[in-house]
Amino acid sequence: MLSEISTGYTSLKLAFDIAKSLNTVNTQVQINEARISLQQLILDAQASLSAANEAQIKSAERIRELEEKIVSMKTWDVEAERYELKNIYSGAVAYVLKPSAQGLEAPHWLCANCFSNKHKSFLQEQMQMQSKMIFKCATCASVVSVHRGISPTRPWNPQAAD
């Protein structure tokens, strides 16, 4: 953007110098040549300043995008701080609300895979089998298998027998 402004300034300075020298020209041919040179320099200056304006608009848009990204990251950090990775059953992990963050929210499990990608995706009950419950992530299709009696509302206690 600075080079475009500099080019525009140089063109305008040259145009000014030509305009000043018009007092010393004597023939119509010299006047016409000076007029053509002035017009070209003014067009060059306009093009340079237009390019600088376009570059400034692109820079402002990029800044806006980066500011939105920062806000999104800060929002995610605040939300992620409410959860902890837990072993919800032998070999099965999910993100669970910390006790201090539960409030009025219903108990739920979040997909560990999606969470690591900064996305909050709930594990949903898919099917019951004889001794197992299958939970599936609607976003990435990850599957978590737990004992039939275990759910976000009834957590697994590894000290108790299955």
N, C-alpha and C positions, 0 to 999 in steps of 0.2 A: 504494500500500500504506500510506503514511503517513496519508493522509486517512481510510482505513478504521479504522486504529488510533485516530486522533484522535476520530473519531465514536464509536467504542466507548467510549473513555475518558470522553467528555462524557456519554454515556448513563448510564454507571455512576456518575458524579459526581452527576448529577441524581437517580438512583435513591437514592443515599446521602442526599442532602438531603431527599428526600421521606420516607425512612425515619426520619430524625431528627425531622422535623416531626410524625410520627404521635403523639408524646406530647402534642401540643397540640390534637389533634382530639377533639371531644366526641360527635359523633353517628355512628351506624352508616353513614349515607350518606357522610359524609366519609371514614370508614375504607375503605369500598368503593371510593370514587373514588381514594383514595391507593393502594389495592391494585392497581387496574386500571392506574393510571399506572406503578406500579412494574413490573408485569408487562410492559407495553409497552416501557418503557425497557430492561429486561433483555433482551427479545427483540431490540430494536434493537442493543444491544451485542453480543449473540451473532451477529447477522447481519453486523455490521461486522467482527467478529473472524474470522468464517468467510471473508468476502471477502478480508481481509488474508492469511489463511492460503493461500487459493487463489492470490492474487497472488504470494506468496512461493514457492509450488510452481512456478508458471509461470516465475518468475525463475530458480529453481534449474535447471529444465530447459533454459532458454535458455543459461545459463552452461555447462552440461554440453555442449550442442550446439556452442557456440563453442570450448570447450576441445578437443573432438574435431576441429573444423575446423582449429585451430591445429596440432595434432599431425599431421594429414593434410598440411597445407601444408609443415611442416618435413620430414616424411618424403619428400614429393615433391621438395623442394629438394635433399635429400641424394642422391636417386636421379638427378635431372636433372643434377646436377653431374658425374656419371660419363660423360655423353654430350656430343658436339659435332656441330653441323650440318656435314655434308660434302657436297661435290659428288660423288655416287657414279658419275655418268656425265654426259656433256655435257647440261646442262639438267635433270638429275634430282638431287634432293637427298633426304637422309634423315639421321636421327640415328644416329651410329655410336659405339660404345664408345670412349672415349679409351684410348690405349695403356696408360696407368697404371692403368686400371680393368678391363682384360680378365681377368686372373686365369684361372680355370678355365672361365669362361663361353664358350660357343660364339659365334663371330662372328655378328652379326645386324644388321639394319637396323630402325629404328623409323620409323613414319610421321610425317613432319614436321607434318602437319595435326593429328593426334591429340596429338602431343607439345606443340604450342602450346596445346592445351586441357588440359594437365596430365594426359594419359592415355598410358600406355605400350602401344602397339599395334605388333605385329611385322608387317613386310611379308613376305608369304608368296609363294613362287614359284607362279604360276598356270599359265603355258603357255610353251612354247618355240616360237618361229617360226624361219624360216630364219636370220635374222641377229640376232634380238632375243629377249630374255627379258622376260616380263611379271611383275612383282611387284604384289600387291594387298594393301591393308590390309583385314583382316577386320572392323574396326570401322566405318570411314567409307567404305570401298570406293574410296579413292584408288588410282590406278594409277601405277606407275613402270615405265618402259621403259628397259632397258639393253642393251648389246651382249651377244650370246649367251654369251660367255666370262666375263662379269663376275657376281660374286655376293659375298655377305658374306665368303666364305672366299677369294675371288680378286678383290681390289679393282681398280678402274680406275686405270691409270697414264696420265695425260694426255700425258706425254712420249713414251710408246710408241705405236706405230701400232695402230689397231684391227684 
